[in-house]
Each structure stands twice: as structure tokens, then as C-alpha cells.
Amino acid sequence: MTRKKVCRFIIFYSLIVVTLLLMTVGVSKLSILIPYVEGEIKDLTNLQKTQLEIFVASINLLISLSTLIFGAVSALLFNIYKRLKRSQQLRLTVTCLLAGLSIYCGYLSHQAVLWMLGGPFFNLANTLVALPSQIQFVTFLASIVFVGDFIRVLLERK
């Protein structure tokens, strides 16, 4: 990999880190920055409790699966890193970054739910609540694609 590509790679992921930090600050300050439009609620209905349980369970499931991918790819990198080509190393590195981003977005999703319930309002379709979980899902799927591509290339070599 040339120096130019390495520089682009570092700049690209530095921008991602800065964006993530801004998202974290934004989610923690949502109650100050953005007033909620929904009506206030005193207690959740049974349906809302069930929706919230399913929402949080899906976040937790994606966190667990992303952690699994992160651990498996880290083990691969640790054991066979020296024998891999640069392109293979990059695939595994990007997979780890995507899995880590998915875990991080799971954290942001939990923070957004806490913000929503502290509002006090209930709207899981609110962009500020739904967006982190959607990003979590997309980054998880992207990490699966990179793992699949790594395995495909590995099998073609043999």
C-alpha cells in the first residue's frame, strides 16, 4: 500500500471518529438542543413497553453479533496477519472498524432511548432515536459483507 493510500485511509477514518464524537455529544445534549414535538406521557402503555423491549433487544442482539465478528476477525488478524496480503489485511481491518462502529452505534441507540424516555415522550420512529439503530444495522451488515469477501478470496487462493 502506498503512502498516499495510507494517508487517505487515515484521513477518512479520522473524519469518521470526529463524526462519532460529535454524534456522542449531540445525543448527550439532545434535551437541550432539540425540543421534542410529541405529547408528554406519564406512563407507557403495554404496547409501548413491548415495542421498547423489542427495540432494546434488537440493539443488544446486534451488539452481541458485532462483538462476535470483532472477536473472530481480531483472532484471525492475530494468528495469520503476517501471511496475509495487504488487501486481505485491509479487508479484515475494515471489518473490525465496521463491527466497532456497530457496537458504538448500539451505545448511541441506548443513549437516545434514555433521552426519549427522559423527555418524557415515546416515539421510536423519531429520527434521533431511530437513526443510530439504523446505522448500527447497516454497519453490521457491511462488516458481514467484508468478512464474506475475505473468506471468498481466501478460498479462491486455495
N, CA, C and O of each residue as an XYZ file, in Angstrom:
632
protein
N       0.845     -1.171      0.000
C       0.000      0.000      0.000
C       0.893      1.238      0.000
O       1.845      1.316      0.777
N       0.598      2.188     -0.851
C       1.430      3.381     -0.968
C       1.139      4.348      0.167
O       0.122      4.238      0.852
N       2.046      5.293      0.353
C       1.864      6.303      1.396
C       0.601      7.126      1.154
O      -0.094      7.508      2.096
N       0.318      7.389     -0.101
C      -0.854      8.188     -0.446
C      -2.133      7.469     -0.001
O      -3.036      8.091      0.557
N      -2.203      6.168     -0.249
C      -3.375      5.396      0.160
C      -3.488      5.325      1.673
O      -4.586      5.409      2.224
N      -2.360      5.171      2.340
C      -2.369      5.123      3.806
C      -2.859      6.454      4.362
O      -3.647      6.477      5.308
N      -2.404      7.559      3.787
C      -2.849      8.886      4.227
C      -4.344      9.070      4.026
O      -5.030      9.591      4.905
N      -4.849      8.648      2.883
C      -6.295      8.730      2.628
C      -7.062      7.897      3.637
O      -8.083      8.331      4.170
N      -6.565      6.698      3.893
C      -7.198      5.796      4.839
C      -7.265      6.434      6.228
O      -8.307      6.400      6.882
N      -6.152      7.013      6.672
C      -6.093      7.648      7.991
C      -7.009      8.860      8.050
O      -7.718      9.046      9.040
N      -7.010      9.682      7.020
C      -7.876     10.867      6.993
C      -9.339     10.460      7.001
O     -10.141     11.048      7.727
N      -9.696      9.468      6.206
C     -11.086      9.007      6.131
C     -11.567      8.528      7.499
O     -12.649      8.913      7.942
N     -10.786      7.702      8.164
C     -11.219      7.180      9.454
C     -11.086      8.205     10.565
O     -11.781      8.097     11.576
N     -10.230      9.180     10.415
C     -10.186     10.280     11.371
C     -11.465     11.102     11.294
O     -12.002     11.527     12.317
N     -11.947     11.322     10.079
C     -13.221     12.029      9.914
C     -14.371     11.231     10.526
O     -15.287     11.803     11.115
N     -14.318      9.941     10.385
C     -15.359      9.099     10.989
C     -15.318      9.232     12.505
O     -16.366      9.351     13.140
N     -14.133      9.214     13.092
C     -14.007      9.339     14.547
C     -14.536     10.684     15.019
O     -15.250     10.751     16.020
N     -14.198     11.748     14.318
C     -14.693     13.075     14.685
C     -16.220     13.117     14.590
O     -16.882     13.673     15.467
N     -16.773     12.535     13.538
C     -18.225     12.475     13.382
C     -18.860     11.710     14.532
O     -19.895     12.121     15.058
N     -18.247     10.602     14.924
C     -18.773      9.811     16.031
C     -18.735     10.585     17.339
O     -19.670     10.518     18.137
N     -17.656     11.314     17.555
C     -17.582     12.132     18.765
C     -18.658     13.204     18.776
O     -19.271     13.465     19.811
N     -18.885     13.821     17.633
C     -19.939     14.832     17.540
C     -21.314     14.208     17.777
O     -22.177     14.809     18.416
N     -21.508     12.992     17.252
C     -22.779     12.301     17.491
C     -22.964     12.014     18.974
O     -24.068     12.162     19.498
N     -21.906     11.608     19.654
C     -21.990     11.311     21.080
C     -22.368     12.562     21.871
O     -23.249     12.523     22.730
N     -21.703     13.652     21.574
C     -22.024     14.910     22.246
C     -23.452     15.325     21.910
O     -24.193     15.783     22.780
N     -23.832     15.164     20.647
C     -25.187     15.520     20.234
C     -26.249     14.713     20.950
O     -27.250     15.272     21.397
N     -26.053     13.413     21.068
C     -27.037     12.574     21.741
C     -27.105     12.916     23.225
O     -28.190     12.917     23.805
N     -25.972     13.204     23.844
C     -25.983     13.522     25.267
C     -26.607     14.888     25.552
O     -27.055     15.147     26.669
N     -26.637     15.746     24.561
C     -27.187     17.095     24.747
C     -28.521     17.300     24.028
O     -28.964     18.437     23.869
N     -29.158     16.229     23.599
C     -30.382     16.358     22.811
C     -31.485     17.118     23.538
O     -32.205     17.906     22.925
N     -31.620     16.889     24.820
C     -32.709     17.529     25.545
C     -32.551     19.045     25.581
O     -33.537     19.771     25.711
N     -31.322     19.522     25.467
C     -31.078     20.964     25.442
C     -31.205     21.510     24.025
O     -31.780     22.578     23.816
N     -30.670     20.778     23.056
C     -30.581     21.269     21.685
C     -31.900     21.203     20.926
O     -32.243     22.126     20.187
N     -32.640     20.110     21.109
C     -33.818     19.885     20.273
C     -35.034     19.642     21.150
O     -35.098     18.644     21.868
N     -35.987     20.539     21.093
C     -37.208     20.280     21.852
C     -38.017     19.169     21.176
O     -38.008     19.051     19.950
N     -38.693     18.383     21.949
C     -39.499     17.311     21.383
C     -40.878     17.845     21.057
O     -41.409     18.717     21.745
N     -41.445     17.301     19.993
C     -42.726     17.778     19.493
C     -43.865     16.908     20.006
O     -44.997     17.373     20.146
N     -43.564     15.651     20.284
C     -44.583     14.716     20.712
C     -45.179     15.132     22.047
O     -44.568     15.856     22.833
N     -46.388     14.651     22.273
C     -47.041     14.945     23.545
C     -46.370     14.213     24.685
O     -45.831     13.119     24.516
N     -46.414     14.838     25.851
C     -45.807     14.214     27.018
C     -46.662     13.050     27.496
O     -47.888     13.066     27.386
N     -45.984     12.043     28.028
C     -46.686     10.892     28.579
C     -46.265     10.704     30.026
O     -45.161     11.075     30.426
N     -47.167     10.122     30.800
C     -46.850      9.851     32.200
C     -46.372      8.412     32.372
O     -45.379      8.156     33.053
N     -47.087      7.475     31.747
C     -46.725      6.061     31.817
C     -46.804      5.450     30.434
O     -47.582      5.890     29.587
N     -45.983      4.423     30.213
C     -46.039      3.697     28.948
C     -47.200      2.708     28.973
O     -47.490      2.088     29.996
N     -47.857      2.576     27.822
C     -48.894      1.551     27.706
C     -48.212      0.194     27.550
O     -46.999      0.123     27.351
N     -48.988     -0.873     27.642
C     -48.428     -2.217     27.472
C     -47.815     -2.384     26.085
O     -46.758     -2.998     25.940
N     -48.477     -1.837     25.064
C     -47.953     -1.916     23.701
C     -46.622     -1.183     23.592
O     -45.679     -1.690     22.984
N     -46.542     -0.003     24.174
C     -45.298      0.772     24.132
C     -44.171      0.064     24.885
O     -43.018      0.095     24.456
N     -44.506     -0.571     26.004
C     -43.499     -1.328     26.752
C     -42.959     -2.473     25.897
O     -41.753     -2.720     25.866
N     -43.868     -3.173     25.198
C     -43.450     -4.274     24.333
C     -42.589     -3.760     23.189
O     -41.567     -4.364     22.864
N     -42.992     -2.644     22.569
C     -42.198     -2.057     21.484
C     -40.804     -1.681     21.979
O     -39.808     -1.922     21.297
N     -40.742     -1.094     23.160
C     -39.457     -0.691     23.728
C     -38.585     -1.908     24.026
O     -37.381     -1.881     23.771
N     -39.174     -2.965     24.558
C     -38.416     -4.190     24.835
C     -37.846     -4.789     23.556
O     -36.690     -5.213     23.530
N     -38.648     -4.826     22.497
C     -38.184     -5.369     21.220
C     -37.076     -4.489     20.636
O     -36.081     -5.002     20.123
N     -37.243     -3.183     20.710
C     -36.244     -2.244     20.195
C     -34.908     -2.434     20.908
O     -33.861     -2.529     20.267
N     -34.951     -2.489     22.232
C     -33.722     -2.647     23.013
C     -33.115     -4.035     22.792
O     -31.893     -4.174     22.740
N     -33.963     -5.065     22.662
C     -33.454     -6.418     22.410
C     -32.742     -6.492     21.059
O     -31.716     -7.159     20.935
N     -33.282     -5.811     20.051
C     -32.619     -5.830     18.738
C     -31.286     -5.094     18.795
O     -30.325     -5.510     18.149
N     -31.215     -4.018     19.551
C     -29.949     -3.299     19.726
C     -28.934     -4.218     20.403
O     -27.787     -4.319     19.969
N     -29.369     -4.884     21.469
C     -28.466     -5.776     22.206
C     -28.010     -6.957     21.346
O     -26.856     -7.377     21.429
N     -28.914     -7.489     20.523
C     -28.541     -8.594     19.636
C     -27.465     -8.158     18.649
O     -26.488     -8.876     18.436
N     -27.640     -6.985     18.045
C     -26.639     -6.501     17.093
C     -25.309     -6.200     17.780
O     -24.246     -6.396     17.190
N     -25.363     -5.725     19.021
C     -24.125     -5.501     19.770
C     -23.411     -6.834     19.983
O     -22.196     -6.929     19.807
N     -24.170     -7.864     20.361
C     -23.568     -9.184     20.583
C     -22.979     -9.762     19.303
O     -21.866    -10.286     19.314
N     -23.716     -9.669     18.208
C     -23.220    -10.212     16.939
C     -22.007     -9.435     16.437
O     -21.064    -10.027     15.911
N     -22.027     -8.130     16.595
C     -20.877     -7.319     16.182
C     -19.659     -7.636     17.036
O     -18.535     -7.659     16.536
N     -19.878     -7.876     18.309
C     -18.774     -8.262     19.190
C     -18.196     -9.610     18.760
O     -16.983     -9.815     18.798
N     -19.072    -10.525     18.352
C     -18.626    -11.820     17.853
C     -17.750    -11.655     16.609
O     -16.676    -12.249     16.513
N     -18.215    -10.852     15.671
C     -17.435    -10.601     14.453
C     -16.107     -9.932     14.795
O     -15.056    -10.311     14.278
N     -16.168     -8.947     15.661
C     -14.956     -8.234     16.063
C     -13.946     -9.198     16.682
O     -12.759     -9.145     16.360
N     -14.409    -10.074     17.564
C     -13.523    -11.038     18.203
C     -12.959    -12.050     17.227
O     -11.769    -12.362     17.272
N     -13.803    -12.566     16.342
C     -13.342    -13.562     15.370
C     -12.310    -12.972     14.413
O     -11.287    -13.594     14.129
N     -12.586    -11.776     13.924
C     -11.653    -11.138     12.993
C     -10.363    -10.756     13.710
O      -9.279    -10.859     13.134
N     -10.469    -10.319     14.948
C      -9.261     -9.998     15.714
C      -8.398    -11.240     15.909
O      -7.172    -11.171     15.821
N      -9.038    -12.370     16.173
C      -8.288    -13.627     16.309
C      -7.595    -13.986     14.993
O      -6.444    -14.421     14.988
N      -8.304    -13.801     13.884
C      -7.687    -14.057     12.583
C      -6.489    -13.136     12.351
O      -5.427    -13.579     11.913
N      -6.671    -11.873     12.645
C      -5.582    -10.914     12.451
C      -4.386    -11.267     13.327
O      -3.238    -11.160     12.897
N      -4.660    -11.682     14.536
C      -3.581    -12.002     15.469
C      -2.818    -13.248     15.025
O      -1.593    -13.298     15.134
N      -3.530    -14.245     14.528
C      -2.898    -15.526     14.204
C      -2.260    -15.574     12.815
O      -1.196    -16.172     12.655
N      -2.876    -14.968     11.820
C      -2.360    -15.133     10.451
C      -2.065    -13.810      9.757
O      -1.988    -13.759      8.529
N      -1.902    -12.749     10.523
C      -1.715    -11.424      9.938
C      -0.509    -11.363      9.001
O      -0.606    -10.798      7.912
N       0.603    -11.927      9.403
C       1.839    -11.840      8.612
C       1.729    -12.583      7.285
O       2.411    -12.225      6.325
N       0.892    -13.599      7.213
C       0.779    -14.398      5.992
C      -0.231    -13.816      5.003
O      -0.371    -14.333      3.895
N      -0.923    -12.770      5.378
C      -1.950    -12.201      4.513
C      -1.372    -11.117      3.608
O      -0.410    -10.435      3.961
N      -1.979    -10.978      2.441
C      -1.633     -9.876      1.549
C      -2.203     -8.583      2.148
O      -3.066     -8.605      3.026
N      -1.696     -7.474      1.647
C      -2.170     -6.168      2.134
C      -3.678     -6.001      1.941
O      -4.364     -5.482      2.822
N      -4.193     -6.439      0.793
C      -5.624     -6.283      0.528
C      -6.453     -7.089      1.537
O      -7.518     -6.647      1.968
N      -5.957     -8.266      1.903
C      -6.651     -9.098      2.888
C      -6.583     -8.448      4.272
O      -7.565     -8.445      5.015
N      -5.422     -7.900      4.605
C      -5.268     -7.211      5.882
C      -6.229     -6.028      5.967
O      -6.848     -5.781      7.002
N      -6.336     -5.303      4.854
C      -7.230     -4.152      4.818
C      -8.686     -4.582      4.979
O      -9.448     -3.924      5.687
N      -9.081     -5.685      4.328
C     -10.456     -6.184      4.474
C     -10.771     -6.494      5.931
O     -11.829     -6.119      6.436
N      -9.857     -7.175      6.603
C     -10.091     -7.533      7.995
C     -10.086     -6.298      8.903
O     -10.860     -6.216      9.857
N      -9.221     -5.356      8.600
C      -9.174     -4.124      9.384
C     -10.474     -3.340      9.229
O     -11.025     -2.854     10.217
N     -10.962     -3.216      8.009
C     -12.228     -2.516      7.766
C     -13.370     -3.257      8.458
O     -14.278     -2.625      8.999
N     -13.336     -4.580      8.447
C     -14.356     -5.359      9.133
C     -14.364     -5.042     10.622
O     -15.424     -4.847     11.216
N     -13.185     -4.990     11.218
C     -13.093     -4.647     12.641
C     -13.623     -3.238     12.907
O     -14.330     -3.009     13.888
N     -13.280     -2.311     12.041
C     -13.755     -0.943     12.211
C     -15.279     -0.865     12.087
O     -15.930     -0.161     12.858
N     -15.841     -1.580     11.127
C     -17.296     -1.573     10.962
C     -17.996     -2.236     12.142
O     -19.028     -1.752     12.607
N     -17.438     -3.343     12.628
C     -18.028     -4.006     13.785
C     -17.945     -3.102     15.015
O     -18.892     -3.020     15.796
N     -16.821     -2.433     15.180
C     -16.680     -1.482     16.286
C     -17.653     -0.322     16.165
O     -18.220      0.125     17.162
N     -17.845      0.161     14.956
C     -18.808      1.234     14.721
C     -20.229      0.767     15.029
O     -21.030      1.532     15.566
N     -20.540     -0.467     14.697
C     -21.852     -1.021     15.002
C     -22.072     -1.085     16.515
O     -23.151     -0.749     17.003
N     -21.054     -1.514     17.247
C     -21.150     -1.556     18.711
C     -21.345     -0.150     19.263
O     -22.161      0.064     20.159
N     -20.600      0.796     18.731
C     -20.701      2.187     19.176
C     -22.092      2.760     18.898
O     -22.658      3.458     19.739
N     -22.631      2.467     17.738
C     -23.978      2.959     17.416
C     -25.026      2.308     18.310
O     -26.061      2.912     18.590
N     -24.768      1.079     18.763
C     -25.647      0.461     19.747
C     -25.661      1.263     21.044
O     -26.712      1.468     21.653
N     -24.482      1.711     21.455
C     -24.388      2.574     22.635
C     -25.180      3.869     22.417
O     -25.923      4.310     23.294
N     -25.009      4.467     21.239
C     -25.753      5.695     20.941
C     -27.262      5.445     20.943
O     -28.034      6.303     21.372
N     -27.677      4.279     20.466
C     -29.104      3.936     20.465
C     -29.647      3.871     21.887
O     -30.739      4.364     22.171
N     -28.871      3.257     22.773
C     -29.294      3.206     24.178
C     -29.410      4.616     24.757
O     -30.355      4.918     25.485
N     -28.449      5.472     24.431
C     -28.492      6.849     24.926
C     -29.699      7.607     24.366
O     -30.318      8.402     25.073
N     -30.026      7.361     23.112
C     -31.173      8.035     22.501
C     -32.478      7.581     23.147
O     -33.387      8.389     23.338
N     -32.578      6.303     23.483
C     -33.786      5.800     24.159
C     -33.909      6.442     25.540
O     -35.000      6.839     25.950
N     -32.801      6.540     26.246
C     -32.840      7.201     27.557
C     -33.267      8.663     27.422
O     -34.041      9.170     28.234
N     -32.754      9.334     26.387
C     -33.167     10.717     26.144
C     -34.658     10.791     25.871
O     -35.352     11.656     26.406
N     -35.153      9.877     25.035
C     -36.568      9.880     24.679
C     -37.426      9.672     25.923
O     -38.398     10.398     26.129
N     -37.085      8.704     26.740
C     -37.892      8.414     27.924
C     -37.759      9.494     28.985
O     -38.667      9.686     29.794
N     -36.639     10.196     28.988
C     -36.465     11.307     29.919
C     -37.169     12.561     29.461
O     -37.236     13.545     30.198
N     -37.698     12.537     28.245
C     -38.340     13.675     27.596
C     -39.484     14.333     28.314
O     -39.418     15.555     28.455
N     -40.453     13.731     28.754
C     -40.890     12.341     28.599
C     -41.849     12.213     27.417
O     -42.954     12.753     27.445
N     -41.432     11.518     26.411
C     -42.302     11.194     25.280
C     -41.908      9.824     24.773
O     -40.882      9.274     25.174
N     -42.733      9.269     23.881
C     -42.441      7.945     23.336
C     -42.685      7.982     21.845
O     -43.818      8.129     21.387
N     -41.584      7.846     21.079
C     -41.681      7.764     19.629
C     -40.407      7.115     19.105
O     -39.397      7.783     18.884
N     -40.474      5.804     18.911
C     -39.299      5.085     18.416
C     -38.980      5.415     16.960
O     -37.893      5.104     16.473
N     -39.929      6.046     16.266
C     -39.703      6.440     14.879
C     -39.043      7.815     14.771
O     -38.703      8.252     13.671
N     -38.862      8.489     15.887
C     -38.182      9.772     15.900
C     -36.793      9.582     15.296
O     -36.081      8.645     15.655
N     -36.416     10.456     14.396
C     -35.146     10.329     13.676
C     -33.965     10.213     14.631
O     -33.053      9.422     14.392
N     -33.972     10.981     15.692
C     -32.849     10.969     16.619
C     -32.778      9.678     17.428
O     -31.725      9.343     17.970
N     -33.885      8.956     17.513
C     -33.895      7.670     18.208
C     -33.610      6.542     17.216
O     -32.854      5.619     17.521
N     -34.211      6.616     16.039
C     -34.113      5.524     15.063
C     -32.791      5.525     14.293
O     -32.294      4.457     13.935
N     -32.218      6.687     14.034
C     -31.020      6.770     13.190
C     -29.832      5.970     13.727
O     -29.214      5.233     12.958
N     -29.485      6.081     15.015
C     -28.339      5.280     15.487
C     -28.558      3.774     15.330
O     -27.619      3.042     15.016
N     -29.782      3.310     15.543
C     -30.023      1.871     15.398
C     -29.981      1.457     13.930
O     -29.564      0.341     13.618
N     -30.400      2.330     13.037
C     -30.313      2.024     11.610
C     -28.855      1.985     11.152
O     -28.470      1.112     10.375
N     -28.055      2.922     11.628
C     -26.632      2.923     11.302
C     -25.970      1.679     11.881
O     -25.092      1.088     11.252
N     -26.390      1.281     13.082
C     -25.859      0.077     13.698
C     -26.116     -1.141     12.818
O     -25.224     -1.964     12.612
N     -27.320     -1.249     12.306
C     -27.677     -2.389     11.461
C     -26.883     -2.379     10.159
O     -26.376     -3.418      9.737
N     -26.772     -1.217      9.518
C     -26.070     -1.115      8.240
C     -24.583     -1.432      8.410
O     -24.007     -2.138      7.583
N     -23.962     -0.922      9.463
C     -22.546     -1.200      9.665
C     -22.317     -2.674     10.001
O     -21.301     -3.250      9.611
N     -23.253     -3.279     10.719
C     -23.153     -4.715     10.988
C     -23.213     -5.502      9.676
O     -22.402     -6.400      9.451
N     -24.174     -5.163      8.814
C     -24.275     -5.854      7.529
C     -23.028     -5.645      6.679
O     -22.559     -6.573      6.019
N     -22.496     -4.438      6.694
C     -21.282     -4.160      5.921
C     -20.111     -4.992      6.448
O     -19.293     -5.473      5.664
N     -20.028     -5.163      7.758
C     -18.945     -5.995      8.303
C     -19.108     -7.445      7.872
O     -18.116     -8.128      7.619
N     -20.346     -7.924      7.786
C     -20.603     -9.283      7.297
C     -20.147     -9.405      5.838
O     -19.554    -10.413      5.452
N     -20.423     -8.387      5.041
C     -20.019     -8.406      3.630
C     -18.495     -8.485      3.516
O     -17.974     -9.254      2.708
N     -17.774     -7.690      4.325
C     -16.311     -7.721      4.263
C     -15.758     -9.062      4.734
O     -14.780     -9.553      4.170
N     -16.362     -9.660      5.753
C     -15.922    -10.988      6.195
C     -16.163    -12.002      5.083
O     -15.302    -12.832      4.791
N     -17.348    -11.927      4.462
C     -17.655    -12.834      3.359
C     -16.690    -12.674      2.199
O     -16.266    -13.659      1.595
N     -16.343    -11.428      1.889
C     -15.389    -11.175      0.808
C     -14.015    -11.726      1.171
O     -13.333    -12.297      0.320
N     -13.607    -11.560      2.414
C     -12.329    -12.106      2.863
C     -12.306    -13.628      2.709
O     -11.337    -14.194      2.202
N     -13.376    -14.280      3.150
C     -13.457    -15.741      3.057
C     -13.465    -16.186      1.594
O     -12.831    -17.179      1.239
N     -14.186    -15.447      0.752
C     -14.236    -15.793     -0.682
C     -12.845    -15.740     -1.294
O     -12.443    -16.662     -2.004
N     -12.109    -14.674     -1.025
C     -10.768    -14.529     -1.588
C      -9.835    -15.602     -1.012
O      -9.001    -16.160     -1.724
N      -9.987    -15.876      0.266
C      -9.151    -16.900      0.908
C      -9.383    -18.271      0.290
O      -8.436    -19.026      0.071
N     -10.655    -18.595      0.007
C     -10.979    -19.893     -0.593
C     -10.547    -19.978     -2.052
O     -10.178    -21.053     -2.526
N     -10.590    -18.855     -2.767
C     -10.136    -18.850     -4.167
C      -8.651    -19.098     -4.271
O      -8.187    -19.685     -5.249
N      -7.897    -18.661     -3.281
C      -6.446    -18.853     -3.293
C      -6.063    -20.318     -3.117
O      -5.013    -20.756     -3.586
N      -6.916    -21.063     -2.442
C      -6.586    -22.473     -2.188
C      -7.107    -23.343     -3.240
O      -6.920    -24.558     -3.185
